[in-house]
Amino acid sequence: MKGLVFCLLAVLLLVSCKGKSDTSAPLAALQSPNAAENYGDQFWNDQLQRKTELWSKALNFCQQPDHKFLINCQPVLAAAAPRVPFSATMPSNGPGSWPPTSEER
């Protein structure tokens, strides 16, 4: 009976530990002078979309003036940049458009 209780406690401990993510590695990578291959655009866009605590910490770190130009902060700042939708319509080819028409030359 004691063995069964021990096994159940061990399983519960493993499951509870697995649910927690280690945020120290991505945050430490932000300070590294070398580009972090596993914490790039896709990783930080995912964190932004999920609105994780890790995302908040990373953005807070990277927005500090001394950290803005760190290589691994670039994907964080790019993900945080406002998205400007592309226009579905093309601009007209009226006067002043490029290239000039033969009449305008």
N, C-alpha and C positions, 0 to 999 in steps of 0.2 A: 504494500500500500504506500509506503514511504517513497518507493521508487517511482510510482505513478505520479504522485504529487510533485516530486522533483522534476520529472519529465515535463509535466504540464507547466510548471513555473519556468523551466528553461525555454519551452516553446513560446510562452507569453513574452518572456524577456527578448527573445530573438525577433519576434514580430514587432514589438514596440520599438526596438532599436532600428529595425529596417525602415520604419515609417519616417524616421527623422533623417533629414539630409544634412550632410556636412557642408557648411557654407564657408568654412575657413579656407579651403583650397582656391575657390574662385576669387575670394577677396584678397588672398595673398598674391594671386597671379596679377591682380591689378597693379601691384607695386613693383612687379618684376620688370627689369629692363629688356627682357626677351619676350617676343610675341608668344602668347599662349595659344597653342593650336586648338585646344579643346574648349576654350572660353571665348569664342568669336561672335560674329554677328548673329548666327542662328541661336546660340545659347542665350545671349542677352535679349534678343527679340522674344524668345520663349518666356524668359523671366518677366519681361515687361507685360506680355499678354496675360500671364497668370497672376500678375501683381503680387509677387512674392516679397517676403521680407528681405531676401538676398538682393532683389532688384533695388529696393529702397536704399539699402546700405551701399550698394555699388554706385548708384547714381549720386548719393550724398557725397561719397568719397571722390568721385570723378569730377564733380562740379566745383570742388575746391580749387582756387587759383593755382596752387602748386602742383596739382595733379592733372589739370586739363590736357596737358600734352604728353602724358604717359602713353606708351604704345598700346597697352591693354585697356586703357580708358576710351580709346577711340570707338570701339564697337558699342560701348555703353552709351556714349554721347550721341552716336549716330542713331541708335535705337530710340533715344529720347527726343531727337529732333522732330519738330512738327512735320507732319505729312502734308504735302501740297498736292491735291488731286490734279491730274492732267485734264485739260479741257477736251471735251468731246468734239468741239468744232475747230476748224482750221481758220486762221486769220485770213482776211480778204486779201486779194492781190491788187488792191487799189493803189492810187498814187502814193509814193513814198515807200512802197514795199520793195523787197529785194528779191531777185535782181531787177534792175530797172528794165522797163520794156523798151523796145526800139524807139518808141515815140518820146520817151523820157530822156534818151541819150542825146 
